[in-house]
Amino acid sequence: NSGIEIDSTVGFVERIGFRSGTCYNYNTFNVLTSKVLNLKENPLLIMDSSYFVYNQGSISKDEFMAKCFKIVDIVRRYRGELVILWHNSTFFDFNDTITYEKLLHYSHTIETSND
């Protein structure tokens, strides 16, 4: 009973995507007590360190952004929730800040153009 009502920690570390298989929030479940918890999970879909820490040498930034845009497109198609974790330490590099801004702009453009 910590008072926390929403969590967004269920996501992949080394890649982006749908670790929970969904882009909708859901009730969490305690497998030890077989009870639904008073904690909603908003699944984490995109995290900056998936590229900047784990994949920077194996894929280009453009490839990473293309994968992010694909996630945004899927979330938009199913009218889900896009949860992004972009660590404040990433903003020390101006080019990485631009990457974040491009992702936000694309997300916003998709949202407003399809309503």
SULVENUR-V203372 format. One line per field, one symbol per residue. ss: DSSP state (h for helix, s for strand, l for the rest). burial: + if it has 16 or more other C-alpha atoms within 10 Angstrom, else -. A space follows every 50 residues. Layout:
BEGIN
ss=???
burial=???
END
This chain:
BEGIN
ss=lllllssllllllllllllllllllsssssllllsssssssllllsslhh hhllllllllhhhhhhhhhhhhhhhhhllllllssllhhhhhlhhhhhhh hhhhhhhhhhhhhll
burial=----------+++-++++-+-++++-------------++++++++++++ +---------+--++-+++-+++-++----++++-----------+--++ --+---+--++----
END
